[in-house]
Amino acid sequence: MRKLITHGLVFVALASAAGCSVAYSSIRQQPDGSYLLTESRTKFFKVQGTMYSCNASGETMNCKVVALPSPKKK
């Protein structure tokens, strides 16, 4: 029984650590000098993406959201 509980706790810890990751999968420069950035957010059983329009300002990027994930249909 103790071994089963230990395995269960290890599984939950690994699933929690890997379950909420964020990656920027695409950065493309547009003809006007701005950038389109795609963020992929992975949750336990789904992946959501958000698209940003960014302008370079020195060493920083000023970004605004241009496309959000569509709401789940019922």
N, C-alpha and C positions, 0 to 999 in steps of 0.2 A: 504494500500500500504506500509506503514511504517513497519507493522508487517511482510510482505512478504520479504522485504529487510533485516530486522533483522534476520529472519530465514535463508535466503540465506547466509548471512555473517557467521552465526554460523556454518552452514553446511560446507562452504568452509574452515573455520578455523579447524574444526574437521577432515575433509578429509585430509588437509595438514599435520596436526600433526600425523595422523595415516598412512599416505600414503608412508612414506619413512623410514621404520624401518629396522634394521639389527639385525640378531640373529645368534649365533653360535650354530648350531643344533646337531653337533656330534664332539666329540674329541675321537680319538682311538689311543692307543699306538700300535706301530708296533714291531715286534720281534727284529729289530735292535736298538730299543730305541727311534726312532723318533716318531712323532705324526702326524696323519692326522686330519685336522680340516676342517669342512664344514661350510661355511658362507652362510646364506640365506638372500638375500636383497629383501625386499618387496617394490614394487612401487605401483602406483594407481591400475593398472589392471593386473599386472604380478609379478611373483616371479622368481628371478635369483639366482643361486647358484655358488659359487666358492670354489674350494678345494685347501688347502694349505698343504705343507709338512713342519713340524716344528721340530727343534732341540732345546732342553733345554740347556741354557747356564747360569748357576747360577739361578737368579730369573727372567730371561727374556727368551722369546722364539724367535728364529730366524726362520722366515718363508719365503717360496717362493711359488709362485703360480704353481700348477701342472695341474689344469684343470679350464678352463674358461667356461662361458655359451656359447653355440653354437649360431652363428649369426642367425637372423631371416630369414627364407627362403621366397623368393618372389614368 
